[in-house]
Amino acid sequence: LIGLSPANVMVTSTEGTNATLGWDALSSAPTGSLLGYNVYRSSVSGGTYEKVNSAVITTTTYEVTGNLLVNNLTVPTYYYVVRAVDTEQNESVNSAETSATFYQKIYVPDNNFNNKRLIEIDTIPRTTWKSSLDNAIPNYGIQGDCPLDIRGVDFDRQGKIYFIHKGCSNQGGLYQITAITDDSATQLVVNDTVRTLAIDRVNNLIYFGDVNTLSNNLSKIYMYNIANQTTTELNIVMQNVWSMAVDEEGILLLGGMYLTSPSIVKYNAATDTVLDTYSSRSLLSTMPSGIKIEGSSVFVLDYGNGYVLQFNKADLSYVQTIGSPSETLDPQESRLFRFYGPTRFVGILSGKTIIADYIDSLTPSHSRLLTFTSFTSTGDW
């Protein structure tokens, strides 16, 4: 195969986060020497490439799945090359590079009285409103007698959308939407008191928490295995868990009450170990309502005091209150963003962080989406 490579490599289609590649058969290889092909992918044009297929491909087409990074960050473009493989496992040189761009979208809950719906947002500043009203995103069969809230939305590495719905009469719980064009969602777990969720796209796990208002606001944390469809209750005990995030190593960050104090808790579910905690009644209200992991930092939204806290991910040591030079300042003096109502991170879109909050001080009350290029400047959507 020296000097040879597959020709006419191209992306023939994309669906969700999957891309299907096709290429011409390597007819110029010596008779009987060709075993098949390997497909390589990179997030940077020109490599470094990583092989995506586990077994040698014996056809001239292949579907590449999982074109996502963790922590709700989408990679707009992936780059692919194909190499021919001979019967002695030797590879040819790279083919010409081809690429696929994956359309960035986020999904935001809209809890408009009995008309629970999701809003699909594709670009900034343009928004596309989709709901049961226009048959774009369905009603899921959970409206009418359960006027409660969709509390969180996320997606797995296959691009399937999951949401949690605080409900009643066993209509609440964890739901899955296989495709946005479906006319219904599948209820995977029944739980009427769910409050928050996070998806570990590396290990294909969903974490979600509830708050039992009839039992001292006790929160239980659950792990749902997407592959085998089983739910496990974790052993950590907290109250009022309003937010969670998971990093690329499967470590959970939980925001709520721990050992009677408002806290951020770093928890290893695999070993059932609390790794670190940060507690502060002066800086954290009873509802740290959003957690975002970005590199070596953890950002926490505290809607009660209306600001963002930054911590080191390694040990949850305090770094700064965004907009203030010191932890010791009066929280009211740190209210750079002036959030209203329960706030949460809802995703990354076009390089901007999107935060949702709720304003009940205006008539009529309404929700907002805030876009942040960085936490030193704000923009109102």
C-alpha positions as CSV (number, residue, x, y, z in Angstrom):
1,L,0.0,0.0,0.0
2,I,3.0,2.3,-0.2
3,G,2.1,5.6,-1.8
4,L,-1.6,4.6,-2.0
5,S,-4.6,6.1,-0.2
6,P,-8.4,6.0,-0.5
7,A,-9.8,8.6,-2.9
8,N,-12.9,10.7,-2.9
9,V,-13.4,10.6,0.9
10,M,-16.4,12.7,1.8
11,V,-19.1,13.2,4.4
12,T,-22.3,11.9,2.8
13,S,-24.7,12.9,5.6
14,T,-24.9,14.1,9.1
15,E,-27.7,13.4,11.6
16,G,-27.6,14.8,15.1
17,T,-24.0,14.3,16.3
18,N,-23.3,11.5,13.8
19,A,-21.5,11.7,10.4
20,T,-21.6,9.1,7.7
21,L,-18.4,8.9,5.5
22,G,-18.0,7.3,2.1
23,W,-15.0,6.7,-0.2
24,D,-13.9,4.9,-3.3
25,A,-12.6,1.3,-3.0
26,L,-8.8,1.1,-3.3
27,S,-8.8,-0.8,-6.6
28,S,-5.1,-0.2,-7.2
29,A,-4.0,-2.3,-4.2
30,P,-2.2,-5.6,-5.2
31,T,-4.7,-8.5,-5.5
32,G,-5.5,-10.1,-2.2
33,S,-3.5,-7.6,-0.1
34,L,-6.4,-5.2,1.0
35,L,-8.0,-6.0,4.3
36,G,-10.1,-2.9,4.8
37,Y,-10.0,0.6,6.1
38,N,-9.6,2.7,9.2
39,V,-11.2,6.1,9.9
40,Y,-9.4,8.8,11.9
41,R,-10.9,12.0,13.4
42,S,-9.5,15.2,14.7
43,S,-11.0,18.5,16.1
44,V,-8.2,20.4,14.3
45,S,-7.6,20.4,10.6
46,G,-4.4,18.4,9.8
47,G,-4.6,16.3,13.0
48,T,-3.5,14.9,15.4
49,Y,-5.9,12.2,14.3
50,E,-7.4,9.4,16.5
51,K,-8.9,6.2,15.1
52,V,-12.6,5.9,15.7
53,N,-13.4,2.4,14.5
54,S,-12.7,-0.6,16.8
55,A,-12.5,-3.2,14.0
56,V,-11.2,-2.9,10.4
57,I,-14.0,-1.6,8.1
58,T,-14.6,-3.9,5.2
59,T,-17.0,-1.6,3.3
60,T,-16.5,1.9,1.8
61,T,-18.8,3.7,4.2
62,Y,-18.8,4.3,8.0
63,E,-20.9,6.2,10.5
64,V,-18.9,8.1,13.0
65,T,-20.8,8.7,16.3
66,G,-20.2,10.8,19.4
67,N,-18.9,14.0,17.8
68,L,-19.1,15.8,21.1
69,L,-17.0,16.9,24.0
70,V,-18.1,16.7,27.6
71,N,-19.6,19.4,29.8
72,N,-22.1,20.6,27.2
73,L,-19.5,21.9,24.8
74,T,-20.1,21.0,21.2
75,V,-17.3,20.9,18.6
76,P,-18.6,22.7,15.5
77,T,-16.3,20.9,13.0
78,Y,-14.6,17.6,13.0
79,Y,-12.0,16.5,10.4
80,Y,-11.6,13.0,9.0
81,V,-9.1,10.9,7.0
82,V,-9.3,7.3,5.9
83,R,-6.4,4.9,5.6
84,A,-6.4,1.5,3.8
85,V,-5.2,-1.5,5.8
86,D,-3.5,-4.6,4.3
87,T,-3.6,-8.2,5.5
88,E,-0.5,-7.6,7.6
89,Q,-2.2,-4.7,9.4
90,N,0.0,-2.1,7.6
91,E,-1.8,1.2,6.9
92,S,-1.6,3.4,3.9
93,V,-1.0,7.2,4.1
94,N,-3.8,9.4,4.9
95,S,-6.5,10.2,2.4
96,A,-7.4,13.8,1.6
97,E,-9.1,15.3,4.6
98,T,-12.8,15.9,4.7
99,S,-14.9,17.5,7.5
100,A,-18.4,17.8,9.0
101,T,-19.8,20.8,10.9
102,F,-22.3,20.0,13.6
103,Y,-25.0,22.5,14.1
104,Q,-24.9,23.9,17.7
105,K,-28.2,23.9,19.6
106,I,-29.3,24.2,23.2
107,Y,-32.6,23.3,24.7
108,V,-34.2,25.5,27.4
109,P,-37.2,24.6,29.5
110,D,-40.2,26.9,29.2
111,N,-42.7,26.3,32.1
112,N,-45.6,28.4,30.8
113,F,-48.5,27.3,33.1
114,N,-49.9,24.0,31.8
115,N,-48.1,24.3,28.4
116,K,-44.7,22.7,29.3
117,R,-42.4,22.9,26.3
118,L,-38.8,23.1,25.3
119,I,-37.3,26.0,23.3
120,E,-34.7,25.0,20.7
121,I,-32.2,27.7,20.2
122,D,-29.8,27.4,17.3
123,T,-27.8,30.6,16.9
124,I,-27.3,34.0,18.6
125,P,-29.2,36.2,18.5
126,R,-31.8,34.5,16.4
127,T,-34.0,32.0,18.3
128,T,-36.3,29.3,17.0
129,W,-39.3,28.7,19.2
130,K,-40.5,25.1,19.0
131,S,-43.2,23.6,21.1
132,S,-46.3,21.5,21.0
133,L,-48.1,24.6,19.7
134,D,-46.3,24.4,16.3
135,N,-45.7,20.6,16.2
136,A,-41.9,21.0,16.2
137,I,-41.2,19.8,19.8
138,P,-44.0,17.6,21.2
139,N,-46.1,17.9,24.3
140,Y,-44.8,14.6,25.7
141,G,-48.1,13.7,27.3
142,I,-47.3,15.4,30.6
143,Q,-49.4,18.5,30.3
144,G,-52.8,19.3,31.7
145,D,-53.1,17.8,35.2
146,C,-49.5,18.4,36.3
147,P,-48.8,22.2,36.2
148,L,-45.3,21.8,37.4
149,D,-41.9,22.3,35.9
150,I,-39.4,20.9,33.4
151,R,-36.3,21.4,35.6
152,G,-33.4,20.4,33.4
153,V,-32.4,19.4,29.8
154,D,-29.2,17.8,28.5
155,F,-28.1,15.4,25.8
156,D,-26.0,12.2,25.6
157,R,-23.1,11.4,23.3
158,Q,-25.5,10.1,20.7
159,G,-27.3,13.4,20.6
160,K,-30.4,12.1,22.3
161,I,-32.2,14.7,24.5
162,Y,-33.1,14.0,28.1
163,F,-35.1,16.2,30.5
164,I,-36.5,15.9,34.0
165,H,-40.0,17.0,34.8
166,K,-41.2,17.7,38.3
167,G,-44.7,16.2,38.2
168,C,-47.5,14.5,40.0
169,S,-49.4,11.3,39.8
170,N,-46.2,9.5,38.7
171,Q,-45.9,11.7,35.6
172,G,-42.7,13.3,36.9
173,G,-39.2,11.9,36.3
174,L,-36.6,11.4,33.7
175,Y,-37.6,11.5,30.1
176,Q,-35.9,10.8,26.8
177,I,-36.5,12.2,23.3
178,T,-34.9,10.0,20.7
179,A,-35.3,12.5,17.9
180,I,-36.7,16.1,17.9
181,T,-39.3,15.1,15.4
182,D,-40.8,12.4,17.7
183,D,-44.4,13.0,18.8
184,S,-43.7,11.8,22.3
185,A,-41.0,11.2,24.9
186,T,-40.2,8.0,26.8
187,Q,-40.5,8.2,30.6
188,L,-37.4,6.3,31.8
189,V,-37.7,6.8,35.6
190,V,-40.7,7.8,37.6
191,N,-40.0,10.5,40.2
192,D,-42.4,13.4,40.9
193,T,-39.8,15.4,42.9
194,V,-36.8,15.6,40.5
195,R,-34.9,18.9,40.6
196,T,-31.7,18.7,38.6
197,L,-29.6,16.5,36.2
198,A,-26.2,16.2,34.6
199,I,-25.0,13.7,31.9
200,D,-21.6,12.0,31.9
201,R,-21.1,11.6,28.2
202,V,-17.8,9.8,28.6
203,N,-19.3,6.9,30.6
204,N,-22.9,7.2,29.3
205,L,-24.5,7.9,32.7
206,I,-27.2,10.3,33.8
207,Y,-27.2,11.7,37.3
208,F,-30.3,13.3,38.7
209,G,-31.4,14.5,42.1
210,D,-34.7,15.1,43.8
211,V,-36.0,17.1,46.8
212,N,-38.5,15.6,49.1
213,T,-40.4,18.5,50.7
214,L,-42.3,16.1,53.0
215,S,-39.0,14.8,54.5
216,N,-37.0,17.9,55.6
217,N,-36.1,18.7,51.9
218,L,-34.0,15.6,51.8
219,S,-32.3,15.1,48.4
220,K,-31.4,11.7,46.9
221,I,-29.0,11.4,44.1
222,Y,-29.5,8.8,41.4
223,M,-27.4,7.3,38.6
224,Y,-29.1,6.1,35.5
225,N,-27.1,3.8,33.2
226,I,-28.1,4.6,29.6
227,A,-26.8,1.3,28.2
228,N,-28.5,-1.1,30.6
229,Q,-31.4,1.1,31.6
230,T,-30.9,0.7,35.4
231,T,-31.2,3.2,38.2
232,T,-29.0,3.2,41.3
233,E,-29.5,5.4,44.3
234,L,-26.2,6.8,45.6
235,N,-25.3,7.0,49.2
236,I,-24.5,10.7,49.6
237,V,-27.0,12.5,51.8
238,M,-27.8,16.2,51.2
239,Q,-30.7,18.6,51.3
240,N,-32.0,21.0,48.7
241,V,-29.8,19.9,45.8
242,W,-30.5,22.5,43.2
243,S,-27.7,22.0,40.8
244,M,-25.1,19.5,39.6
245,A,-22.4,19.1,37.0
246,V,-20.1,16.2,36.0
247,D,-16.5,16.4,34.7
248,E,-14.6,14.3,32.1
249,E,-13.5,11.9,34.9
250,G,-17.0,11.2,36.1
251,I,-16.7,13.3,39.3
252,L,-19.9,15.0,40.4
253,L,-20.2,18.6,41.6
254,L,-23.4,19.1,43.7
255,G,-24.9,22.4,44.9
256,G,-27.1,22.3,48.0
257,M,-27.2,21.9,51.8
258,Y,-24.5,19.5,53.2
259,L,-24.0,19.1,56.9
260,T,-26.5,22.0,57.6
261,S,-24.6,24.5,55.5
262,P,-25.0,25.8,51.9
263,S,-22.3,23.9,50.1
264,I,-20.6,22.8,46.9
265,V,-19.7,19.1,47.2
266,K,-17.2,17.2,45.0
267,Y,-18.3,13.5,45.0
268,N,-16.9,10.4,43.4
269,A,-19.9,8.1,42.7
270,A,-17.8,5.2,41.7
271,T,-16.1,5.0,45.1
272,D,-18.9,6.7,47.1
273,T,-16.5,9.2,48.4
274,V,-16.9,12.9,49.2
275,L,-13.6,14.4,47.9
276,D,-14.0,18.1,48.9
277,T,-16.5,20.5,50.1
278,Y,-16.9,24.3,50.2
279,S,-19.4,25.8,52.7
280,S,-20.2,29.4,53.3
281,R,-23.3,31.0,54.6
282,S,-22.0,34.5,53.7
283,L,-21.4,33.6,50.0
284,L,-23.8,30.8,49.3
285,S,-27.5,31.1,49.8
286,T,-29.6,28.0,50.3
287,M,-29.8,27.5,46.5
288,P,-26.6,27.5,44.5
289,S,-28.7,27.0,41.4
290,G,-26.1,26.5,38.7
291,I,-22.7,24.8,38.4
292,K,-20.4,25.0,35.4
293,I,-17.0,23.3,34.9
294,E,-14.6,25.1,32.7
295,G,-11.0,23.9,32.5
296,S,-9.5,23.9,36.0
297,S,-12.3,26.1,37.4
298,V,-15.8,25.6,38.7
299,F,-18.3,28.5,38.4
300,V,-21.3,28.6,40.7
301,L,-24.4,30.7,40.2
302,D,-26.0,31.9,43.5
303,Y,-29.3,33.4,42.7
304,G,-30.1,34.4,46.3
305,N,-27.3,36.9,46.3
306,G,-27.0,37.4,42.6
307,Y,-23.4,36.7,41.7
308,V,-21.0,34.1,40.4
309,L,-18.4,32.3,42.5
310,Q,-15.2,30.8,41.1
311,F,-13.4,27.8,42.7
312,N,-10.5,25.6,41.8
313,K,-11.8,22.3,40.5
314,A,-8.9,20.4,42.1
315,D,-9.8,21.1,45.7
316,L,-12.8,23.5,45.7
317,S,-10.7,26.3,47.1
318,Y,-12.3,29.7,46.7
319,V,-10.8,31.9,43.9
320,Q,-13.0,34.9,43.7
321,T,-16.4,36.4,43.6
322,I,-16.8,37.7,40.0
323,G,-17.1,41.5,40.1
324,S,-15.6,41.7,43.6
325,P,-12.0,41.5,44.7
326,S,-12.6,39.7,48.0
327,E,-14.7,37.1,49.7
328,T,-15.2,39.4,52.6
329,L,-17.2,42.0,50.8
330,D,-20.9,42.4,51.6
331,P,-22.7,40.1,49.1
332,Q,-25.0,42.9,48.1
333,E,-22.0,44.9,46.9
334,S,-21.0,41.9,44.6
335,R,-24.3,41.8,42.7
336,L,-22.7,42.3,39.3
337,F,-25.3,40.3,37.4
338,R,-28.4,40.9,39.5
339,F,-30.0,37.5,38.6
340,Y,-33.7,37.0,39.4
341,G,-35.3,33.8,40.5
342,P,-33.7,30.3,40.2
343,T,-30.9,30.6,37.7
344,R,-29.0,27.9,35.8
345,F,-26.4,27.3,33.1
346,V,-28.1,25.9,30.1
347,G,-25.3,25.5,27.6
348,I,-22.6,26.9,25.4
349,L,-23.6,28.3,22.0
350,S,-21.4,30.1,19.5
351,G,-18.7,30.5,22.1
352,K,-21.0,32.1,24.6
353,T,-22.2,30.8,28.0
354,I,-26.0,30.9,28.2
355,I,-27.7,31.4,31.6
356,A,-31.5,31.3,32.2
357,D,-33.3,33.1,35.1
358,Y,-36.7,34.1,36.1
359,I,-38.1,37.6,36.9
360,D,-41.2,37.7,39.1
361,S,-40.8,41.4,40.1
362,L,-42.2,42.6,36.8
363,T,-45.8,42.3,35.5
364,P,-46.2,39.9,33.9
365,S,-43.4,37.7,35.3
366,H,-41.2,36.2,32.7
367,S,-37.9,34.4,32.0
368,R,-34.7,35.7,30.4
369,L,-31.7,34.2,28.7
370,L,-28.4,35.9,29.4
371,T,-25.4,35.5,27.1
372,F,-21.9,35.8,28.5
373,T,-18.8,36.1,26.4
374,S,-16.9,36.1,29.7
375,F,-17.9,36.7,33.3
376,T,-16.5,40.3,33.2
377,S,-19.3,41.5,30.9
378,T,-22.9,40.8,30.6
379,G,-25.4,40.8,27.7
380,D,-29.2,40.5,28.0
381,W,-31.0,38.4,25.5
